Amino acid sequence: MSAKYDVIVVGAGLGGTAAAKTAAEKKLKVLLLERGRRPGDKQMSGSYLFRTITEEVFPGFEQADFHKGQIRVAGIDFRWMLDNDEKRYGVSVAPGAEVMRNWMTVYRNETDEWFAEQAVKSGAELKTALVTDLLWENEGAEGARVKGVVTDVGNFEAPITIDASGLNSLIAQRSGLADWGLDKVMLGLKYIYRVDGDLLRQRLQTYMDTDGVEVDWGATQMLCGSNPDHFGAHATGMPGRGIVSICFYSALKEMVEARVNIHQRAQWYLNQPTCKRLIEGGEFVYCNFHALAAGDMVGYVSKSFLSGLLLVGDAGGFAQPVDNFGANVALWLGRMAGELCAEMKATNDYSEAMFAKYEENWRNSWVGEDNVPEISVFMRDGGLNQVFSSMDDAVSYAFACKWENKSYPSIILGVIPKLLPVLPVLLEMPHLGRRAAEVGLKRAAPFMQLLGLWPSAGPNAPTSKGQ
Ligand SMILES: Cc1cc2nc3c(=O)[nH]c(=O)nc-3n(C[C@H](O)[C@H](O)[C@H](O)COP(=O)(O)OP(=O)(O)OC[C@H]3O[C@@H](n4cnc5c(N)ncnc54)[C@H](O)[C@@H]3O)c2cc1C
């Protein structure tokens, strides 16, 4: 092929910059297209990134200048709120705990720009362009393949196009691989309040920690209702800035059916004691919105490649089904796609079988391992309610015992009957039960370490996910 570029990457987010950097490092000619005036321009959120994965893909990330003066969010309180009955279990993840040592909060607006800089330093060409369509060879016929993209500044061709253009990707839809229905998108609403910093410190009981960077730690409280109608929210208090941001999430489909808007949905949380206490005496400043993959509810796209095209990150619906964290998955897949591009170039093999290797690779990695459609279906169909109410009993009991210094065997014996109501559901689906146990155990390990129920792995110890 005589295209000017070896690879075109659409979108300079996490997946796109990781793919572009990886391919450029292997001396491929990479064109990275971003619709924003600069990478990060369109990002209005923060993210928890896993340090190990991020540092591996972008060496130097942890010590990069853009972290200076940032407020990091350090603590996470897990609370189950069952229909106005607030329960706090006291699982508070504080600075110094291994799990937080390996998570780093970042402002995507700045992070994406830095990631793109690294891709450019490696040799990628970054261009501001809005990609509006795909270019095809033999479109609609046998042997059709993607040969490039159409943009507002002209057409570009390459034997490989990587779509990393994020949620609701136009390109993924044009390719026919993804169909972004209402059930696949959640709407997020963020309310920002100004609250006195000292008051916030008292309310959050947060800590000061330096960890090599001057920071005034904040804390995030995860709030879950028992009813999927009120699917999720988290409140982050940043005493150093005197700010509380409360994010509410609800599936679009579910809101359309219930004929409510996201502000109405948010009221339920705002009336909860946890939220009320946090923002009391504060001043509402502004709100903004964002879309989020409801991938945990529906699973990934069934096919993530075509001849000439790879889908990376949110464009392929790759939200982590277990915790819905897509950033780390996007980074990982971006690198995987970049490496495959280098292999195709080295062997001069751009056959469909080579593109299929991408899918094979991620399915065999932790990304595929965590893609458990049964969990998604189970949660969507009300399983979440059953799990929450059983967990509610079991977890309150376990914490009460821990505070009373009861022995672990007696705690375990007491907890088992409380989890029995979930058992019939799991037995009906043995595969789900086994996978849920495996994934749940892996996920629970860091928190169990904090409670002293699991051997400590030491700071920054990578798990199979590099978390
Ligand atoms: C509020 C919020 C909080 C989140 N918190 C976390 C978290 O804590 N941890 C976590 O792991 N995940 C989190 N996520 C999810 C995470 O942000 C995404 O999973 C991740 O950004 C996906 O990366 P990506 O590279 O696939 O897409 P994105 O990061 O969305 O990047 C896509 C890029 O493509 C560009 N683009 C889009 N369309 C075009 C086009 N047609 N032409 C050219 N460029 C285009 C966009 O401008 C953007 O720069 C959060 C998401 C939101 C909204």
The ligand as a Gaussian input file, in Angstrom:
#p B3LYP/6-31G(d) Opt

LIG

0 1
 C      -17.006000      12.059000      34.661000
 C      -16.253000      10.818000      34.298000
 C      -15.450000      10.223000      35.251000
 C      -14.734000       9.074000      34.939000
 N      -13.930000       8.522000      35.896000
 C      -13.176000       7.453000      35.594000
 C      -12.255000       6.936000      36.536000
 O      -12.126000       7.448000      37.646000
 N      -11.501000       5.865000      36.181000
 C      -11.624000       5.293000      34.961000
 O      -10.913000       4.321000      34.682000
 N      -12.503000       5.753000      34.046000
 C      -13.268000       6.824000      34.330000
 N      -14.140000       7.330000      33.398000
 C      -14.245000       6.664000      32.097000
 C      -13.064000       7.086000      31.236000
 O      -13.002000       8.492000      31.170000
 C      -13.212000       6.513000      29.829000
 O      -13.449000       5.133000      29.903000
 C      -11.926000       6.772000      29.033000
 O      -11.721000       8.155000      28.895000
 C      -11.990000       6.121000      27.671000
 O      -10.843000       6.494000      26.945000
 P      -10.887000       6.564000      25.371000
 O       -9.505000       6.883000      24.931000
 O      -11.550000       5.364000      24.837000
 O      -11.866000       7.776000      25.017000
 P      -11.793000       9.296000      25.473000
 O      -10.904000       9.482000      26.618000
 O      -13.206000       9.755000      25.569000
 O      -11.097000      10.026000      24.240000
 C      -11.742000      10.181000      23.011000
 C      -11.076000      11.338000      22.282000
 O      -11.541000      11.336000      20.939000
 C      -11.888000      12.655000      20.551000
 N      -12.911000      12.521000      19.501000
 C      -14.184000      12.080000      19.653000
 N      -14.806000      12.048000      18.470000
 C      -13.902000      12.471000      17.551000
 C      -13.972000      12.653000      16.149000
 N      -15.075000      12.361000      15.461000
 N      -12.872000      13.127000      15.520000
 C      -11.726000      13.412000      16.209000
 N      -11.620000      13.252000      17.538000
 C      -12.693000      12.776000      18.202000
 C      -12.403000      13.284000      21.837000
 O      -12.360000      14.694000      21.785000
 C      -11.439000      12.692000      22.868000
 O      -10.279000      13.469000      23.018000
 C      -14.853000       8.498000      33.656000
 C      -15.648000       9.103000      32.681000
 C      -16.340000      10.264000      32.992000
 C      -17.190000      10.919000      31.934000

